[in-house]
């Protein structure tokens, strides 16, 4: 009744219908069909192994309509966070599996189950899709209501199930109930490969779509994708690096793609066993990218561009202000070593500038300590502050601070930058 109320609510109905339409867009509908066929194959295999029987149909449908559909969206997270795969496997053995087991031990009257399963499925679908449209106007309010309905419905069903089990506990424990308990776990474990392969497919789609819209690279987009598939398979990191390098270095021929693949493979091997870099050359890129790890400023992989070698981290928020202050960190150098480290803080005049300056000082001192050592770090920072905007030189390494401002005092912004430049650094372009 509560779900019907959402659909009848004058303000909520258009938003809910928008969510439903988003669920059935052609590309997404194809994913649902593919997922359903995969689950059907899993059930067929379990039946062949005598681990599934027709009495298990109810629990299978409930798993498919709830966990199956909801888990497809885990692929979106997996493509951005590959380590989440281990979490997905662990989730199969958590409390949710036990709750589902208790719920499935009992059977409600047929008319209740006929109504309950489609409504639960619709509620799950609406919630899952709404979670991925939270930036749309009005959707957060609908999502909050749908989540409340999910929790309430789940608690009611679980409570009734526990009461029925407790009232007839001796009749429930059998080989059938054991199979009911194991089935959701088996289905989930068999479903993880599908989620992983779907995530890989999404990465390929996302990585090479930009090449198809560039006239000079559109002719090689298909070749790049197949070469990536052969060279990297489900190595998400390698695929993304190749697409990025093709774009950044403006590669327009097959030979360039093959060269980029060889280079990426070599870099992946080096990252597992980084070579030593002498102080005379600069800093090890594999160590330098982690110099500010404690502040969340870890760069991406050190890679070649059209001019030099480079790595950076997207800016990280320093606070929760409306006009948030942010910090970023980047490396430049050659194929052997990093020869320039750069820290930048971008702040708003409306924020607490003293707090932002303290955040910059803390990160700057940490970076200098990692780059120069404890003894020279303080001397270098004090010297750079006194010499600003000129560089302070310590053992041939130039340490410089700079600042800039733009806009008015109300909406203006400013930046603070620390640059640590090795004698081997060569400016490009």
C-alpha positions in Angstrom: 0.0 0.0 0.0 2.9 2.4 0.8 4.4 1.8 -2.6 1.0 2.4 -4.3 0.9 5.7 -2.3 4.2 6.8 -3.7 2.9 6.2 -7.3 -0.4 8.0 -6.5 1.4 10.9 -4.8 0.9 13.9 -7.2 4.4 15.3 -6.7 6.2 11.9 -6.5 4.5 10.1 -9.4 6.3 12.0 -12.2 9.6 11.5 -10.5 8.9 7.8 -9.9 7.8 7.3 -13.5 11.0 9.1 -14.7 13.0 6.5 -12.7 11.0 3.7 -14.3 11.6 5.0 -17.8 15.4 5.3 -17.0 15.3 1.6 -16.0 14.0 0.5 -19.4 16.2 2.5 -21.7 17.5 0.2 -24.5 21.1 -0.2 -23.3 20.0 -0.9 -19.7 17.2 -3.2 -20.8 19.8 -5.3 -22.7 21.9 -5.6 -19.5 18.8 -6.8 -17.6 18.2 -9.4 -20.3 21.8 -10.6 -20.3 21.8 -10.8 -16.5 18.6 -12.8 -16.5 20.0 -15.3 -19.1 23.1 -15.6 -17.0 21.1 -16.4 -13.9 19.1 -18.9 -15.8 22.3 -20.7 -16.9 23.5 -20.7 -13.3 20.2 -22.3 -12.1 20.4 -24.9 -14.9 24.0 -25.8 -13.8 22.9 -26.1 -10.2 20.0 -28.3 -11.2 22.4 -30.6 -13.1 24.5 -30.9 -9.9 21.3 -31.7 -7.9 21.7 -28.4 -5.9 18.5 -26.9 -7.2 14.9 -28.2 -7.4 11.6 -26.7 -8.4 10.7 -26.0 -4.7 13.6 -23.5 -4.8 12.0 -21.5 -7.5 10.5 -19.0 -5.1 13.8 -18.2 -3.4 15.5 -18.0 -6.8 13.0 -15.5 -8.2 13.3 -13.4 -5.0 17.1 -13.4 -5.3 16.9 -12.5 -9.0 14.5 -9.7 -8.4 16.3 -8.2 -5.4 20.0 -9.1 -5.2 20.5 -9.8 -8.9 19.1 -6.5 -10.2 20.6 -4.5 -7.4 24.1 -6.0 -7.8 24.3 -5.1 -11.5 25.0 -1.5 -10.4 28.0 -2.8 -8.4 29.8 -3.1 -11.8 29.8 0.7 -11.9 31.7 0.8 -8.6 34.0 -2.1 -9.7 35.2 -0.3 -12.8 36.4 2.6 -10.6 37.5 0.5 -7.6 38.8 -2.8 -8.7 39.5 -3.9 -5.1 35.7 -3.9 -4.4 35.5 -7.4 -5.9 36.8 -8.9 -2.6 34.1 -7.0 -0.8 31.4 -8.4 -3.1 32.5 -11.9 -2.2 32.5 -11.2 1.5 29.0 -9.7 1.3 27.7 -13.1 0.3 28.5 -14.4 3.7 27.2 -11.5 5.8 24.0 -11.0 7.7 22.0 -10.4 4.6 22.4 -14.0 3.6 21.1 -15.2 7.0 18.1 -12.9 6.8 17.2 -14.1 3.3 17.5 -17.7 4.6 15.1 -17.0 7.5 12.6 -15.3 5.1 12.7 -18.1 2.7 12.1 -20.8 5.3 8.4 -19.9 5.4 5.7 -19.6 2.8 3.0 -17.0 2.9 -0.4 -17.6 1.4 -0.3 -17.7 -2.4 -2.2 -14.5 -2.9 0.2 -12.7 -0.6 3.2 -14.0 -2.5 1.7 -13.2 -5.9 1.3 -9.6 -4.8 4.4 -9.3 -2.7 7.1 -10.5 -5.2 6.3 -8.0 -8.0 5.9 -5.1 -5.6 9.2 -5.9 -3.9 10.8 -6.1 -7.3 9.4 -2.8 -8.3 10.5 -1.2 -5.1 14.0 -2.6 -5.5 14.2 -1.4 -9.1 12.9 2.1 -8.2 15.4 2.4 -5.4 18.4 1.1 -7.4 17.8 3.4 -10.4 17.1 6.4 -8.1 20.4 6.0 -6.3 22.1 6.6 -9.7 20.0 9.7 -10.5 20.5 11.6 -7.2 21.7 14.7 -9.0 18.3 15.1 -10.7 15.8 17.6 -9.0 13.4 16.0 -6.6 15.0 12.5 -6.8 16.6 12.6 -3.4 13.2 13.1 -1.7 11.8 10.2 -3.6 14.9 8.1 -2.8 14.6 8.8 0.9 10.9 7.7 0.9 11.7 4.5 -1.1 14.6 3.6 1.3 12.2 4.0 4.2 9.7 1.7 2.5 12.4 -0.9 1.9 13.5 -0.9 5.5 9.9 -1.1 6.9 8.9 -3.8 4.5 12.0 -5.8 5.2 11.5 -5.6 8.9 7.9 -6.7 8.7 8.6 -9.7 6.5 11.6 -10.7 8.6 9.6 -10.4 11.8 6.7 -12.5 10.6 9.1 -15.1 9.2 11.0 -15.4 12.5 7.7 -15.8 14.4 6.5 -18.6 12.0 9.9 -20.4 12.3 9.9 -20.1 16.1 6.4 -21.5 16.3 7.3 -24.7 14.3 11.1 -24.9 14.6 11.3 -28.7 14.4 9.5 -28.9 11.0 11.9 -26.6 9.2 15.3 -28.3 9.6 15.8 -30.7 6.7 17.9 -31.2 3.5 15.4 -28.8 1.8 16.0 -26.0 4.2 19.8 -26.5 4.0 19.5 -26.2 0.2 17.5 -23.0 0.7 20.2 -21.6 2.9 23.0 -22.5 0.5 21.3 -21.4 -2.7 21.6 -17.6 -2.3 25.2 -18.0 -1.4 25.9 -20.2 -4.5 24.0 -17.9 -6.8 25.9 -14.8 -5.5 29.3 -16.5 -5.9 28.4 -17.6 -9.4 27.1 -14.1 -10.1 30.4 -12.3 -9.2 32.1 -13.2 -12.5 29.2 -11.7 -14.4 29.6 -8.4 -12.5 33.3 -8.4 -13.1 33.0 -9.0 -16.8 30.3 -6.3 -17.0 32.6 -3.9 -15.3 35.3 -4.7 -17.8 32.9 -4.1 -20.7 31.9 -0.7 -19.2 35.6 0.2 -19.0 36.2 -0.6 -22.6 33.1 1.4 -23.6 34.1 4.4 -21.5 37.8 4.3 -22.5 37.4 4.3 -26.3 34.2 6.3 -26.8 36.3 9.5 -27.0 38.4 8.1 -29.8 35.3 7.4 -31.9 34.3 11.1 -31.9 37.7 12.4 -33.0 37.9 12.4 -36.8 41.7 11.7 -36.8 41.4 8.8 -34.4 38.0 7.3 -35.3 39.5 5.0 -38.0 41.8 3.3 -35.5 39.3 3.2 -32.6 38.1 -0.4 -33.4 41.7 -1.6 -33.8 42.7 0.0 -30.5 39.9 -1.7 -28.7 40.8 -5.2 -30.1 44.5 -4.7 -29.4 43.7 -3.6 -25.9 41.5 -6.7 -25.4 44.3 -9.0 -26.6 47.1 -7.2 -24.7 45.3 -6.5 -21.4 42.2 -8.6 -21.2 40.4 -7.7 -18.0 43.3 -5.5 -16.7 41.2 -2.4 -16.3 44.2 -0.2 -15.5 46.1 -1.2 -18.7 43.0 -0.5 -20.8 42.5 3.0 -19.4 46.2 3.9 -19.7 46.2 2.9 -23.4 43.1 5.0 -24.2 44.6 8.0 -22.3 47.9 7.7 -24.0 46.3 7.5 -27.5 44.4 10.7 -26.7 47.2 12.7 -25.0 49.9 11.8 -27.5 47.6 12.1 -30.5 48.3 8.7 -31.8 46.7 8.2 -35.2 48.2 4.9 -36.6 48.4 1.2 -35.7 52.2 1.3 -35.1 51.7 4.1 -32.5 49.1 1.9 -30.7 51.4 -1.1 -30.7 54.3 1.0 -29.3 52.1 2.5 -26.6 51.0 -1.0 -25.6 54.6 -2.2 -25.3 55.5 0.8 -23.2 52.5 0.4 -20.8 53.4 -3.3 -20.3 56.9 -2.4 -19.5 55.8 0.3 -17.0 53.4 -2.2 -15.3 56.4 -4.5 -14.8 58.6 -1.7 -13.5 55.9 -0.7 -11.0 56.0 -4.2 -9.5 59.8 -4.0 -9.0 60.8 -0.2 -9.2 64.4 0.5 -10.3 66.7 2.5 -8.0 67.1 6.2 -8.8 70.2 8.1 -7.7 70.0 11.5 -6.0 71.9 12.9 -9.0 69.1 11.9 -11.3 66.1 13.1 -9.3 63.4 11.2 -7.4 62.0 7.8 -8.1 58.5 8.3 -9.7 57.2 5.3 -7.8 58.2 6.7 -4.5 57.4 10.4 -5.3 53.8 9.6 -6.3 53.2 8.5 -2.6 55.0 11.4 -0.9 51.7 13.0 0.2 49.7 9.8 0.6 48.7 10.6 4.2 46.7 13.6 2.8 45.0 11.6 0.1 47.3 13.2 -2.6 48.4 10.1 -4.5 49.1 10.7 -8.2 48.0 8.5 -11.1 50.7 6.4 -12.9 53.8 8.2 -14.2 53.4 8.3 -17.9 54.8 9.9 -21.1 53.0 12.8 -22.7 53.9 14.6 -26.0 56.5 16.7 -24.2 57.7 15.0 -21.0 56.7 12.5 -18.3 54.0 13.4 -15.9 51.7 12.3 -13.1 49.1 14.2 -11.1 46.3 13.7 -8.6 42.9 15.3 -9.1 42.4 18.1 -6.6 41.4 17.0 -3.1 38.9 18.9 -0.9 40.4 20.5 2.2 37.0 21.4 3.7 33.2 21.2 3.2 32.7 24.9 2.3 30.3 25.8 -0.5 33.3 27.4 -2.4 35.6 24.6 -1.3 39.3 24.9 -1.0 41.3 22.2 -2.7 44.9 20.8 -3.0 46.6 19.1 -5.9 50.0 17.5 -6.4 51.9 16.8 -9.6 55.2 15.3 -10.9 57.3 16.1 -14.0 60.5 14.6 -15.3 61.9 12.1 -17.8 61.5 8.4 -18.3 64.0 7.6 -15.5 63.3 10.1 -12.7 61.0 12.9 -11.5 62.8 16.2 -11.6 60.1 18.6 -10.4 57.5 18.2 -7.6 54.7 20.7 -7.3 52.1 21.2 -4.6 49.3 23.7 -5.1 46.4 24.9 -2.9 43.4 26.7 -4.5 41.4 28.7 -1.9 38.4 31.0 -1.7 38.6 34.5 -0.1 35.3 33.6 1.7 37.0 30.7 3.5 39.2 30.9 6.6 42.4 31.8 4.8 44.4 31.1 8.0 43.2 27.5 8.1 44.0 27.0 4.4 47.5 28.4 4.9 48.1 26.0 7.8 46.9 23.1 5.6 49.3 24.3 2.8 52.2 24.7 5.3 51.7 21.2 6.7 51.7 19.5 3.3 54.6 21.6 2.0 56.8 20.7 5.0 55.9 17.0 4.5 56.7 17.1 0.8 60.1 18.9 1.5 60.9 16.3 4.2 60.2 13.4 1.8 62.2 15.1 -1.0 65.2 16.6 0.9 65.3 14.9 4.2 64.5 16.1 7.7 67.6 18.3 8.2 67.2 20.3 5.0 63.4 20.6 4.9 63.0 23.3 7.5 65.9 25.3 6.2 64.5 25.1 2.7 61.0 26.1 3.7 62.1 29.1 5.8 64.5 30.2 3.1 61.8 29.9 0.4 59.4 32.0 2.5 62.1 34.7 2.8 63.0 34.6 -0.8 59.5 34.4 -2.3 58.8 34.7 -5.2 62.5 34.0 -6.0 63.8 30.5 -5.6 65.9 29.4 -2.6 68.6 26.9 -3.6 69.8 24.1 -1.3 72.4 21.7 -2.7 71.4 22.7 -6.3 67.7 22.0 -5.7 65.5 25.1 -6.3 62.7 25.5 -3.8 60.2 28.3 -4.6 56.9 29.5 -3.3 54.4 31.7 -5.2 50.9 33.0 -4.8 48.3 34.6 -7.1 44.9 36.1 -6.7 42.0 36.9 -9.0 38.5 38.2 -8.6 37.2 40.5 -5.8 37.3 40.1 -2.1 33.8 38.6 -2.0 34.0 35.9 -4.6 37.7 35.9 -5.4 40.1 33.0 -5.2 43.8 32.6 -4.6 46.4 29.9 -5.0 49.6 29.0 -3.1 52.2 26.9 -4.9 55.4 25.0 -3.8 57.8 23.9 -6.5 60.8 21.7 -5.8 63.0 21.6 -8.9 66.0 19.3 -9.3 69.1 20.5 -11.3 68.3 17.8 -14.0 64.9 19.3 -14.7 64.4 20.6 -18.2 61.5 22.9 -19.1 59.5 21.9 -22.2 57.3 23.8 -24.5 
